[in-house]
Amino acid sequence: MSNLQTIAETTDIPVDLEDLLARLFVFTTEHNYSLAAWRLPESAATQIILTIKPDYYQLTDSFEEIGSGFIFHPFDAQQPGIFIKSDIHFTFARGKLKTDEPTSSKAVEWLIKNIPEHAAPDKKPKLPASKTLNHATDFVELVRKSIHQIEHGYAEKIVPSRLKAVELSSAFDLQDAFLHLEAAYPNALVSFVYTPKHGAWLGASPEILVSVEKNIFRTVALAGTQVYSTGTNLKHVAWTQKEIEEQALVSRYIINCFKKIRLREFEEHGPKTVVAGNLMHLKTDFAVDMKATNFPQLGSVMLRLLHPTSAVCGTPLETSRKFLLEHEGYPREFYAGFLGPVNMNESSHLFVNLRCMQLFADKAWLYAGAGVTADSIPEKEWEETEMKMNTLLQVIR
């Protein structure tokens, strides 16, 4: 890290991002701070915020009114989420730490005061001790039970998930893993979130849940999974009837949410094939002009209606949710919840927490799910979860 003391306030500071992340991660875990670090899709900027005391966030709250920060919410819509306030805010882009805004200069002053440049750079963050994993559910059998529910008319689609614990080698480097995810997944929200109470979570999610920017509300329907090979012509990718129907169910779920609030003025584009790392998905985009529809809090209203979406739970929602709670065999916690920055740079971007893992001192818990319909083959659904977990396994190994 360069000599921060000698840099003028209006000059961006050349900084090594890996070194900055290392120091902030160590400080956060040693001093009981809460931290969120992220990079939005197709962005060159890595954002890092810290607070000593995060607030709770309920779905009944309007995120438009809570100030700037980062929301981290569990799968269970009834449980409170976490709001990490933007008390200390770093913006890093193109090799430099920005200092030309009041929040940036304040962060640099805090950095100089709290983390001396001579602080040991080789220390590692103190991640939580691993928990006992009581997860005996056989995923293939769970898929069979899901198909049985669907065939008997109780649901159209169910999205079971599984959890896998893997050993972390002594060489695992958290900041290096974060930067590898940034490089490997330019079209995803790459994030690391830590709080003393909820632990450490790392991920790369391609699925927007709610986005509000320049008075435009956006959300997407994302479903179907295939392996992507470099050079594949996306226009010629073939999808099975099962995958097309699965994606249509997610799109229909979003449209039904619009209908509940009598909103008819929306744009719909897709479905089309998109790439997320080493995988391909079917995606439909939805957009609403909030100014034209006179709906300034559409983001919060749709967030309450959408979460959890049929893409991570099933259709109908309550039937699928009840089935998963009874049969999945483990608490999802923040997997399939949502996360992202709100009210920062006059925009908010919340993503479904997919392709994620919970980190411990010596282990990582990886999560993945698969959309099950009447045409599903249990073994193939298991293979799909393996493909999704490999997204992160390639990084930590």
LINPEFEN-V72888 format. One record per pair of residues at least 6 apart in sequence whose ideal C-beta (glycine too) atoms are under 6 Angstrom apart, sorted by the first residue. I is the first residue (numbers start at 0). J is the second residue. Records with the same first field share a line. If there is no record, write none. Layout:
I->J / J
//
This chain:
0->14 / 18 / 116
1->13
3->111
6->12
8->104
9->99
11->95 / 97 / 98
12->96 / 98
13->95
14->96
16->91
17->174
20->174
21->174
22->114
24->124 / 173
25->122 / 124
26->114
27->34 / 193
28->124 / 125
31->195
32->49 / 51
33->50 / 53 / 83 / 194
34->49 / 193
35->48 / 69 / 83 / 192
36->47 / 191
37->46 / 190
38->45 / 181 / 189
39->348
40->186 / 187
43->92 / 93
44->90 / 92
45->91
46->90
47->89
48->85 / 88
49->87
50->83 / 84 / 86
53->81 / 83 / 194
54->82
55->79
56->70 / 80 / 82
57->79
58->76 / 303
61->296 / 299
62->299 / 341
63->296
67->85 / 342 / 343
68->82 / 83 / 84 / 85
69->83 / 340
70->80 / 82 / 341
71->80 / 81 / 192 / 338
72->80 / 336 / 337
73->332 / 333 / 336
74->307 / 331 / 335 / 336
76->306
81->194
87->106 / 109
88->102 / 106
89->106
90->97 / 103
97->103
98->104 / 107
124->173
126->199 / 358 / 359 / 360
127->198 / 359
128->360
129->359 / 361 / 362
132->164
134->162 / 328 / 329
136->328
138->161 / 381
139->377 / 381
141->159
142->371 / 377 / 380
143->377
144->326
145->157 / 159 / 371
146->375
148->154 / 322
149->373
150->373
153->318
154->313 / 318 / 319
155->314
156->248 / 313 / 314 / 370 / 372
157->313 / 319 / 371
158->311 / 312 / 313 / 368 / 370
160->368
161->384
162->329 / 364 / 366
163->365
164->362 / 364
165->363
167->361 / 362 / 363
176->394 / 395
177->191
179->394
180->189 / 203 / 394
181->189
183->276
184->203 / 276
187->203 / 204 / 205 / 275
188->204 / 350
189->203
190->202
191->201
192->200
193->199
199->358
200->333 / 355 / 357
201->356 / 358
202->354 / 355
203->354
204->350 / 351 / 353 / 354
205->275
206->221 / 350 / 351 / 353
207->219 / 350
208->337 / 349 / 350 / 351
209->218 / 298 / 301 / 302 / 349
210->217 / 348
211->298 / 347
212->346
214->289 / 290
215->286
216->287 / 289 / 297 / 298
217->286
218->285
219->282 / 284
220->249 / 250 / 253 / 283
221->280 / 282
222->245 / 246 / 249 / 281 / 310 / 370
223->238 / 242 / 245 / 246 / 280 / 281
224->278 / 383
225->279
227->274 / 277 / 278 / 279
233->272
236->272
241->372 / 374
245->370 / 372
246->270 / 281
248->309 / 314
249->309 / 310
250->283
252->309
253->285
256->304 / 305
257->265
264->292
265->285 / 287
266->286
267->285
268->284
269->282 / 283 / 284
270->281 / 283
271->282
272->279
273->280 / 282
276->390
289->297
306->337
311->335
312->319 / 320
313->319
333->352
334->355 / 366
336->352
337->349 / 351
338->352
339->348 / 349 / 350
340->348
341->347
354->390
355->366
356->363 / 365 / 391
357->364
363->395
365->388 / 391
367->384 / 387 / 388
369->380 / 383 / 384
//
